């Protein structure tokens, strides 16, 4: 099938440029006047065509142009009642038949399925990245410290007696605020496992005592 005019397949259905069709049909009436008159046959923007601004080759002012559905283009050709109009109408009928063939329908269905699979994959990867970011943030915010470790890490200069007292107090704070306490194994067999508390608990406990 020889191409009489460029067909745009970028949308969900094949379209043809309005000004190109106007020129190909050899219509002498000014394009804007012709198109306005053609719309009186009941063509609806958003269903049969859509408008856009196109730049001229000379770089002047933009002009209104249209992308027209093949069905509308077919009817416009019939309205012209000319030999060239009949020729283009037959061409558009062939385009329409090819577009609606089982093979093309299946091809489009596979493309849509592939696109949806890619979108789903991107969403999954996005959720995984979001989960990993959240886990990193949680791991950073929920670092656990025993009283001795917190004392050393943040240079509190507590003595052994103070660490012991503070350990009891923060344990009570965690139980009262439903904060998880973890057991931490020590290298000293005299102590065995000791309690460790998340950083947010330490901050809450110290803020409460500062006030």
C-alpha positions as CSV (number, residue, x, y, z in Angstrom):
1,X,0.0,0.0,0.0
2,X,1.6,3.3,-1.2
3,X,1.6,6.1,1.4
4,X,-0.5,9.0,0.2
5,X,-0.1,11.0,3.4
6,X,1.7,10.6,6.7
7,X,-0.3,8.7,9.3
8,X,0.4,9.5,12.9
9,X,0.3,6.3,15.1
10,X,1.5,8.0,18.3
11,X,-2.0,8.1,19.9
12,X,-4.5,5.4,20.7
13,X,-5.8,5.5,17.1
14,X,-4.2,6.6,13.8
15,X,-4.5,10.3,13.0
16,X,-3.7,12.5,10.1
17,X,-2.6,16.2,10.0
18,X,-5.4,18.6,9.1
19,X,-3.4,21.0,7.1
20,X,-1.6,18.3,5.2
21,X,-4.9,16.7,4.3
22,X,-6.2,20.1,3.2
23,X,-3.2,20.6,0.9
24,X,-3.3,17.0,-0.4
25,X,-7.0,17.4,-1.4
26,X,-6.2,20.5,-3.3
27,X,-8.7,22.6,-1.5
28,X,-8.5,26.3,-2.4
29,X,-10.5,27.7,0.5
30,X,-8.3,29.0,3.4
31,X,-7.6,26.2,5.8
32,X,-9.2,27.8,8.9
33,X,-12.3,28.7,7.0
34,X,-12.5,25.2,5.5
35,X,-12.0,23.4,8.7
36,X,-14.6,25.5,10.6
37,X,-17.1,24.8,7.9
38,X,-16.3,21.0,8.0
39,X,-17.0,21.0,11.7
40,X,-20.6,22.0,11.0
41,X,-21.1,18.4,9.9
42,X,-21.0,17.4,13.5
43,X,-17.4,16.6,14.2
44,X,-16.4,17.0,17.9
45,X,-13.1,18.1,19.3
46,X,-11.7,15.5,21.6
47,X,-13.4,12.7,19.8
48,X,-12.8,13.3,16.1
49,X,-9.9,15.7,16.3
50,X,-7.8,17.8,18.6
51,X,-6.2,21.2,18.0
52,X,-2.6,22.4,18.5
53,X,-0.4,25.2,17.5
54,X,2.2,24.6,14.8
55,X,5.1,26.9,13.9
56,X,5.6,28.0,10.3
57,X,8.7,27.3,8.3
58,X,9.5,31.0,8.1
59,X,9.5,31.3,11.9
60,X,6.4,33.6,12.0
61,X,3.4,33.4,14.2
62,X,2.1,30.0,15.2
63,X,-1.0,28.8,13.4
64,X,-3.8,26.5,14.5
65,X,-3.6,22.9,13.2
66,X,-5.4,19.7,13.9
67,X,-4.8,16.0,14.3
68,X,-7.8,14.3,12.7
69,X,-9.0,10.7,13.2
70,X,-9.0,8.4,10.2
71,X,-12.8,8.1,10.4
72,X,-13.2,11.9,10.2
73,X,-10.6,12.2,7.4
74,X,-12.5,9.5,5.5
75,X,-15.7,11.5,5.8
76,X,-14.1,14.8,4.9
77,X,-12.8,13.2,1.7
78,X,-16.3,12.0,0.8
79,X,-17.7,15.5,1.5
80,X,-15.3,17.0,-1.1
81,X,-16.9,15.0,-3.9
82,X,-13.8,14.9,-6.0
83,X,-11.7,12.3,-7.6
84,X,-8.7,13.0,-5.3
85,X,-11.2,12.9,-2.4
86,X,-12.4,9.4,-3.5
87,X,-8.8,8.2,-3.8
88,X,-7.9,9.4,-0.3
89,X,-11.0,8.0,1.2
90,X,-10.2,4.5,-0.2
91,X,-6.7,4.9,1.2
92,X,-8.1,5.7,4.7
93,X,-10.4,2.7,4.5
94,X,-7.3,0.5,3.9
95,X,-5.6,2.2,6.9
96,X,-8.6,1.6,9.0
97,X,-8.9,-2.1,8.0
98,X,-5.2,-2.7,8.7
99,X,-5.5,-1.0,12.1
100,X,-8.5,-3.2,13.0
101,X,-7.1,-6.5,11.7
102,X,-6.7,-9.3,14.3
103,X,-2.9,-9.2,14.0
104,X,-2.7,-5.4,14.8
105,X,-5.2,-5.8,17.6
106,X,-3.1,-8.5,19.1
107,X,0.1,-6.5,18.6
108,X,-1.4,-3.5,20.4
109,X,-2.7,-5.7,23.2
110,X,0.8,-7.2,23.7
111,X,2.3,-3.7,23.7
112,X,-0.2,-2.5,26.3
113,X,0.5,-5.6,28.4
114,X,4.3,-5.0,28.1
115,X,3.9,-1.4,29.1
116,X,1.8,-2.3,32.1
117,X,4.4,-4.9,33.1
118,X,7.1,-2.3,32.9
119,X,5.0,0.1,35.0
120,X,4.4,-2.6,37.6
121,X,8.1,-3.4,37.7
122,X,9.0,0.3,38.2
123,X,6.5,0.5,41.0
124,X,7.9,-2.6,42.6
125,X,11.5,-1.3,42.4
126,X,10.2,2.0,43.7
127,X,8.6,0.3,46.7
128,X,11.8,-1.8,47.3
129,X,13.9,1.4,47.3
130,X,11.4,3.1,49.6
131,X,11.5,0.1,51.9
132,X,15.3,0.0,51.9
133,X,15.5,3.8,52.6
134,X,13.0,3.4,55.4
135,X,14.9,0.5,56.9
136,X,18.2,2.5,56.7
137,X,16.4,5.4,58.4
138,X,15.0,3.1,61.1
139,X,18.3,1.4,61.6
140,X,20.0,4.8,62.0
141,X,17.3,6.1,64.3
142,X,16.8,2.9,66.4
143,X,20.4,2.3,67.4
144,X,20.5,0.5,70.7
145,X,22.8,1.5,73.5
146,X,23.4,0.1,77.0
147,X,23.9,2.7,79.7
148,X,27.7,2.2,79.6
149,X,27.8,2.3,75.8
150,X,25.7,5.5,75.7
151,X,27.9,7.0,78.4
152,X,31.0,6.4,76.4
153,X,29.6,7.2,72.9
154,X,28.2,10.6,74.0
155,X,30.8,11.5,76.6
156,X,28.4,11.8,79.5
157,X,31.0,11.2,82.1
158,X,28.7,9.1,84.3
159,X,30.4,6.9,86.9
160,X,29.5,3.2,87.4
161,X,26.8,4.0,90.1
162,X,25.2,6.6,87.9
163,X,25.1,4.2,84.9
164,X,23.4,1.6,87.0
165,X,20.8,4.0,88.3
166,X,20.2,5.5,84.8
167,X,19.9,2.0,83.4
168,X,17.0,1.2,85.8
169,X,15.3,4.5,85.1
170,X,15.5,4.2,81.3
171,X,14.2,0.6,81.5
172,X,11.2,1.9,83.4
173,X,10.8,4.7,80.8
174,X,10.8,2.2,78.0
175,X,8.2,-0.1,79.7
176,X,6.0,2.9,80.3
177,X,6.2,4.1,76.7
178,X,6.0,0.6,75.1
179,X,9.6,0.9,73.7
180,X,11.4,-2.3,72.9
181,X,14.3,-3.3,75.1
182,X,16.9,-5.6,73.7
183,X,19.4,-7.9,75.4
184,X,23.0,-7.2,74.6
185,X,25.7,-9.9,75.3
186,X,28.8,-8.6,77.0
187,X,32.3,-10.0,77.0
188,X,32.4,-9.9,80.8
189,X,30.9,-13.1,82.3
190,X,30.1,-11.3,85.5
191,X,27.4,-9.3,83.7
192,X,26.3,-11.7,80.9
193,X,23.4,-10.1,79.0
194,X,22.5,-6.5,79.8
195,X,19.6,-4.3,78.6
196,X,20.1,-2.0,75.6
197,X,17.8,0.8,74.6
198,X,17.0,2.6,71.3
199,X,18.4,6.0,70.7
200,X,14.9,7.5,70.6
201,X,14.3,6.2,74.1
202,X,17.5,7.7,75.3
203,X,16.5,11.1,73.8
204,X,13.0,10.9,75.3
205,X,14.3,9.8,78.7
206,X,17.0,12.5,78.9
207,X,14.6,15.2,77.7
208,X,12.1,14.2,80.4
209,X,14.8,14.4,83.1
210,X,16.2,17.6,81.8
211,X,12.8,19.2,82.1
